[in-house]
Amino acid sequence: HDVSRPWLRNPFSSIHAIALANLGELTSGLATMGTLQHLESIKGIPVRVDCVYKKKARGKIICKCSLKDTIEELKRVEDSAEIK
């Protein structure tokens, strides 16, 4: 079932790049917050947002984010951190 949302489309009949960037920011933000809530001494501060577009976005859009490698690295940092 395709629901048309004209405010998300650009003149090229694809989804606006900024709408895709917002989706990526939301997805990565949720994953990051979900990860950081389990670490007591580490807080996150976004310092950069990068987007790479490979082709026009049409149809169903799915955004995935994995922090699997990052979680292990953050745990090592937390374990070695000295709290003052």
Chimera marker file (.cmm) of the C-alpha trace (Angstrom):
<marker_set name="trace">
<marker id="1" x="0.000" y="0.000" z="0.000" r="1" g="1" b="0" radius="0.5"/>
<marker id="2" x="1.708" y="3.172" z="-1.198" r="1" g="1" b="0" radius="0.5"/>
<marker id="3" x="0.591" y="6.352" z="0.551" r="1" g="1" b="0" radius="0.5"/>
<marker id="4" x="1.472" y="9.474" z="-1.402" r="1" g="1" b="0" radius="0.5"/>
<marker id="5" x="2.969" y="12.277" z="0.666" r="1" g="1" b="0" radius="0.5"/>
<marker id="6" x="3.629" y="15.095" z="-1.813" r="1" g="1" b="0" radius="0.5"/>
<marker id="7" x="5.420" y="17.248" z="0.793" r="1" g="1" b="0" radius="0.5"/>
<marker id="8" x="8.202" y="14.635" z="0.901" r="1" g="1" b="0" radius="0.5"/>
<marker id="9" x="8.744" y="14.667" z="-2.860" r="1" g="1" b="0" radius="0.5"/>
<marker id="10" x="10.997" y="16.946" z="-4.879" r="1" g="1" b="0" radius="0.5"/>
<marker id="11" x="10.674" y="18.080" z="-8.530" r="1" g="1" b="0" radius="0.5"/>
<marker id="12" x="12.484" y="14.871" z="-9.604" r="1" g="1" b="0" radius="0.5"/>
<marker id="13" x="9.676" y="12.610" z="-8.311" r="1" g="1" b="0" radius="0.5"/>
<marker id="14" x="11.855" y="11.195" z="-5.574" r="1" g="1" b="0" radius="0.5"/>
<marker id="15" x="11.949" y="11.765" z="-1.829" r="1" g="1" b="0" radius="0.5"/>
<marker id="16" x="13.678" y="14.958" z="-0.683" r="1" g="1" b="0" radius="0.5"/>
<marker id="17" x="17.292" y="14.456" z="0.374" r="1" g="1" b="0" radius="0.5"/>
<marker id="18" x="16.714" y="16.263" z="3.670" r="1" g="1" b="0" radius="0.5"/>
<marker id="19" x="13.768" y="13.974" z="4.475" r="1" g="1" b="0" radius="0.5"/>
<marker id="20" x="16.128" y="11.017" z="4.023" r="1" g="1" b="0" radius="0.5"/>
<marker id="21" x="18.789" y="12.729" z="6.152" r="1" g="1" b="0" radius="0.5"/>
<marker id="22" x="16.188" y="13.321" z="8.870" r="1" g="1" b="0" radius="0.5"/>
<marker id="23" x="15.216" y="9.652" z="8.786" r="1" g="1" b="0" radius="0.5"/>
<marker id="24" x="18.861" y="8.654" z="9.140" r="1" g="1" b="0" radius="0.5"/>
<marker id="25" x="19.375" y="11.110" z="12.000" r="1" g="1" b="0" radius="0.5"/>
<marker id="26" x="16.305" y="9.790" z="13.814" r="1" g="1" b="0" radius="0.5"/>
<marker id="27" x="17.324" y="6.162" z="13.358" r="1" g="1" b="0" radius="0.5"/>
<marker id="28" x="20.921" y="6.659" z="14.433" r="1" g="1" b="0" radius="0.5"/>
<marker id="29" x="19.834" y="8.881" z="17.333" r="1" g="1" b="0" radius="0.5"/>
<marker id="30" x="17.439" y="6.248" z="18.660" r="1" g="1" b="0" radius="0.5"/>
<marker id="31" x="20.087" y="3.545" z="18.357" r="1" g="1" b="0" radius="0.5"/>
<marker id="32" x="22.672" y="5.734" z="20.083" r="1" g="1" b="0" radius="0.5"/>
<marker id="33" x="20.370" y="6.727" z="22.940" r="1" g="1" b="0" radius="0.5"/>
<marker id="34" x="19.319" y="3.114" z="23.408" r="1" g="1" b="0" radius="0.5"/>
<marker id="35" x="22.969" y="2.111" z="23.610" r="1" g="1" b="0" radius="0.5"/>
<marker id="36" x="24.200" y="4.915" z="25.852" r="1" g="1" b="0" radius="0.5"/>
<marker id="37" x="21.477" y="4.430" z="28.457" r="1" g="1" b="0" radius="0.5"/>
<marker id="38" x="23.246" y="1.221" z="29.528" r="1" g="1" b="0" radius="0.5"/>
<marker id="39" x="26.583" y="2.973" z="30.058" r="1" g="1" b="0" radius="0.5"/>
<marker id="40" x="26.805" y="4.998" z="33.262" r="1" g="1" b="0" radius="0.5"/>
<marker id="41" x="29.785" y="7.257" z="32.629" r="1" g="1" b="0" radius="0.5"/>
<marker id="42" x="29.521" y="7.968" z="28.898" r="1" g="1" b="0" radius="0.5"/>
<marker id="43" x="27.348" y="10.664" z="27.321" r="1" g="1" b="0" radius="0.5"/>
<marker id="44" x="26.961" y="11.319" z="23.615" r="1" g="1" b="0" radius="0.5"/>
<marker id="45" x="27.406" y="14.626" z="21.816" r="1" g="1" b="0" radius="0.5"/>
<marker id="46" x="26.735" y="14.617" z="18.058" r="1" g="1" b="0" radius="0.5"/>
<marker id="47" x="29.562" y="16.358" z="16.250" r="1" g="1" b="0" radius="0.5"/>
<marker id="48" x="28.851" y="15.556" z="12.605" r="1" g="1" b="0" radius="0.5"/>
<marker id="49" x="26.138" y="14.274" z="10.293" r="1" g="1" b="0" radius="0.5"/>
<marker id="50" x="27.115" y="12.762" z="6.930" r="1" g="1" b="0" radius="0.5"/>
<marker id="51" x="24.792" y="11.480" z="4.227" r="1" g="1" b="0" radius="0.5"/>
<marker id="52" x="25.672" y="9.609" z="1.053" r="1" g="1" b="0" radius="0.5"/>
<marker id="53" x="23.048" y="9.315" z="-1.663" r="1" g="1" b="0" radius="0.5"/>
<marker id="54" x="23.515" y="6.560" z="-4.229" r="1" g="1" b="0" radius="0.5"/>
<marker id="55" x="20.333" y="6.904" z="-6.276" r="1" g="1" b="0" radius="0.5"/>
<marker id="56" x="16.861" y="8.453" z="-6.244" r="1" g="1" b="0" radius="0.5"/>
<marker id="57" x="14.724" y="7.319" z="-3.309" r="1" g="1" b="0" radius="0.5"/>
<marker id="58" x="11.398" y="5.923" z="-4.412" r="1" g="1" b="0" radius="0.5"/>
<marker id="59" x="8.949" y="3.452" z="-2.938" r="1" g="1" b="0" radius="0.5"/>
<marker id="60" x="9.256" y="2.007" z="0.547" r="1" g="1" b="0" radius="0.5"/>
<marker id="61" x="12.181" y="3.447" z="2.504" r="1" g="1" b="0" radius="0.5"/>
<marker id="62" x="13.796" y="1.403" z="5.288" r="1" g="1" b="0" radius="0.5"/>
<marker id="63" x="16.477" y="2.819" z="7.554" r="1" g="1" b="0" radius="0.5"/>
<marker id="64" x="18.723" y="0.560" z="9.643" r="1" g="1" b="0" radius="0.5"/>
<marker id="65" x="21.426" y="1.440" z="12.134" r="1" g="1" b="0" radius="0.5"/>
<marker id="66" x="23.846" y="-0.877" z="13.910" r="1" g="1" b="0" radius="0.5"/>
<marker id="67" x="26.190" y="0.097" z="16.715" r="1" g="1" b="0" radius="0.5"/>
<marker id="68" x="27.446" y="-3.419" z="17.391" r="1" g="1" b="0" radius="0.5"/>
<marker id="69" x="31.159" y="-2.556" z="17.056" r="1" g="1" b="0" radius="0.5"/>
<marker id="70" x="30.703" y="0.784" z="18.771" r="1" g="1" b="0" radius="0.5"/>
<marker id="71" x="29.085" y="-0.776" z="21.849" r="1" g="1" b="0" radius="0.5"/>
<marker id="72" x="32.122" y="-2.947" z="22.558" r="1" g="1" b="0" radius="0.5"/>
<marker id="73" x="34.466" y="0.009" z="22.106" r="1" g="1" b="0" radius="0.5"/>
<marker id="74" x="32.369" y="2.187" z="24.432" r="1" g="1" b="0" radius="0.5"/>
<marker id="75" x="32.382" y="-0.530" z="27.105" r="1" g="1" b="0" radius="0.5"/>
<marker id="76" x="36.193" y="-0.685" z="26.917" r="1" g="1" b="0" radius="0.5"/>
<marker id="77" x="36.389" y="3.106" z="27.252" r="1" g="1" b="0" radius="0.5"/>
<marker id="78" x="33.962" y="3.093" z="30.174" r="1" g="1" b="0" radius="0.5"/>
<marker id="79" x="35.886" y="0.325" z="31.939" r="1" g="1" b="0" radius="0.5"/>
<marker id="80" x="39.178" y="2.187" z="31.569" r="1" g="1" b="0" radius="0.5"/>
<marker id="81" x="37.800" y="5.660" z="32.367" r="1" g="1" b="0" radius="0.5"/>
<marker id="82" x="38.733" y="7.311" z="35.623" r="1" g="1" b="0" radius="0.5"/>
<marker id="83" x="35.850" y="9.244" z="37.125" r="1" g="1" b="0" radius="0.5"/>
<marker id="84" x="36.899" y="12.385" z="39.005" r="1" g="1" b="0" radius="0.5"/>
<link id1="1" id2="2" r="1" g="1" b="0" radius="0.2"/>
<link id1="2" id2="3" r="1" g="1" b="0" radius="0.2"/>
<link id1="3" id2="4" r="1" g="1" b="0" radius="0.2"/>
<link id1="4" id2="5" r="1" g="1" b="0" radius="0.2"/>
<link id1="5" id2="6" r="1" g="1" b="0" radius="0.2"/>
<link id1="6" id2="7" r="1" g="1" b="0" radius="0.2"/>
<link id1="7" id2="8" r="1" g="1" b="0" radius="0.2"/>
<link id1="8" id2="9" r="1" g="1" b="0" radius="0.2"/>
<link id1="9" id2="10" r="1" g="1" b="0" radius="0.2"/>
<link id1="10" id2="11" r="1" g="1" b="0" radius="0.2"/>
<link id1="11" id2="12" r="1" g="1" b="0" radius="0.2"/>
<link id1="12" id2="13" r="1" g="1" b="0" radius="0.2"/>
<link id1="13" id2="14" r="1" g="1" b="0" radius="0.2"/>
<link id1="14" id2="15" r="1" g="1" b="0" radius="0.2"/>
<link id1="15" id2="16" r="1" g="1" b="0" radius="0.2"/>
<link id1="16" id2="17" r="1" g="1" b="0" radius="0.2"/>
<link id1="17" id2="18" r="1" g="1" b="0" radius="0.2"/>
<link id1="18" id2="19" r="1" g="1" b="0" radius="0.2"/>
<link id1="19" id2="20" r="1" g="1" b="0" radius="0.2"/>
<link id1="20" id2="21" r="1" g="1" b="0" radius="0.2"/>
<link id1="21" id2="22" r="1" g="1" b="0" radius="0.2"/>
<link id1="22" id2="23" r="1" g="1" b="0" radius="0.2"/>
<link id1="23" id2="24" r="1" g="1" b="0" radius="0.2"/>
<link id1="24" id2="25" r="1" g="1" b="0" radius="0.2"/>
<link id1="25" id2="26" r="1" g="1" b="0" radius="0.2"/>
<link id1="26" id2="27" r="1" g="1" b="0" radius="0.2"/>
<link id1="27" id2="28" r="1" g="1" b="0" radius="0.2"/>
<link id1="28" id2="29" r="1" g="1" b="0" radius="0.2"/>
<link id1="29" id2="30" r="1" g="1" b="0" radius="0.2"/>
<link id1="30" id2="31" r="1" g="1" b="0" radius="0.2"/>
<link id1="31" id2="32" r="1" g="1" b="0" radius="0.2"/>
<link id1="32" id2="33" r="1" g="1" b="0" radius="0.2"/>
<link id1="33" id2="34" r="1" g="1" b="0" radius="0.2"/>
<link id1="34" id2="35" r="1" g="1" b="0" radius="0.2"/>
<link id1="35" id2="36" r="1" g="1" b="0" radius="0.2"/>
<link id1="36" id2="37" r="1" g="1" b="0" radius="0.2"/>
<link id1="37" id2="38" r="1" g="1" b="0" radius="0.2"/>
<link id1="38" id2="39" r="1" g="1" b="0" radius="0.2"/>
<link id1="39" id2="40" r="1" g="1" b="0" radius="0.2"/>
<link id1="40" id2="41" r="1" g="1" b="0" radius="0.2"/>
<link id1="41" id2="42" r="1" g="1" b="0" radius="0.2"/>
<link id1="42" id2="43" r="1" g="1" b="0" radius="0.2"/>
<link id1="43" id2="44" r="1" g="1" b="0" radius="0.2"/>
<link id1="44" id2="45" r="1" g="1" b="0" radius="0.2"/>
<link id1="45" id2="46" r="1" g="1" b="0" radius="0.2"/>
<link id1="46" id2="47" r="1" g="1" b="0" radius="0.2"/>
<link id1="47" id2="48" r="1" g="1" b="0" radius="0.2"/>
<link id1="48" id2="49" r="1" g="1" b="0" radius="0.2"/>
<link id1="49" id2="50" r="1" g="1" b="0" radius="0.2"/>
<link id1="50" id2="51" r="1" g="1" b="0" radius="0.2"/>
<link id1="51" id2="52" r="1" g="1" b="0" radius="0.2"/>
<link id1="52" id2="53" r="1" g="1" b="0" radius="0.2"/>
<link id1="53" id2="54" r="1" g="1" b="0" radius="0.2"/>
<link id1="54" id2="55" r="1" g="1" b="0" radius="0.2"/>
<link id1="55" id2="56" r="1" g="1" b="0" radius="0.2"/>
<link id1="56" id2="57" r="1" g="1" b="0" radius="0.2"/>
<link id1="57" id2="58" r="1" g="1" b="0" radius="0.2"/>
<link id1="58" id2="59" r="1" g="1" b="0" radius="0.2"/>
<link id1="59" id2="60" r="1" g="1" b="0" radius="0.2"/>
<link id1="60" id2="61" r="1" g="1" b="0" radius="0.2"/>
<link id1="61" id2="62" r="1" g="1" b="0" radius="0.2"/>
<link id1="62" id2="63" r="1" g="1" b="0" radius="0.2"/>
<link id1="63" id2="64" r="1" g="1" b="0" radius="0.2"/>
<link id1="64" id2="65" r="1" g="1" b="0" radius="0.2"/>
<link id1="65" id2="66" r="1" g="1" b="0" radius="0.2"/>
<link id1="66" id2="67" r="1" g="1" b="0" radius="0.2"/>
<link id1="67" id2="68" r="1" g="1" b="0" radius="0.2"/>
<link id1="68" id2="69" r="1" g="1" b="0" radius="0.2"/>
<link id1="69" id2="70" r="1" g="1" b="0" radius="0.2"/>
<link id1="70" id2="71" r="1" g="1" b="0" radius="0.2"/>
<link id1="71" id2="72" r="1" g="1" b="0" radius="0.2"/>
<link id1="72" id2="73" r="1" g="1" b="0" radius="0.2"/>
<link id1="73" id2="74" r="1" g="1" b="0" radius="0.2"/>
<link id1="74" id2="75" r="1" g="1" b="0" radius="0.2"/>
<link id1="75" id2="76" r="1" g="1" b="0" radius="0.2"/>
<link id1="76" id2="77" r="1" g="1" b="0" radius="0.2"/>
<link id1="77" id2="78" r="1" g="1" b="0" radius="0.2"/>
<link id1="78" id2="79" r="1" g="1" b="0" radius="0.2"/>
<link id1="79" id2="80" r="1" g="1" b="0" radius="0.2"/>
<link id1="80" id2="81" r="1" g="1" b="0" radius="0.2"/>
<link id1="81" id2="82" r="1" g="1" b="0" radius="0.2"/>
<link id1="82" id2="83" r="1" g="1" b="0" radius="0.2"/>
<link id1="83" id2="84" r="1" g="1" b="0" radius="0.2"/>
</marker_set>
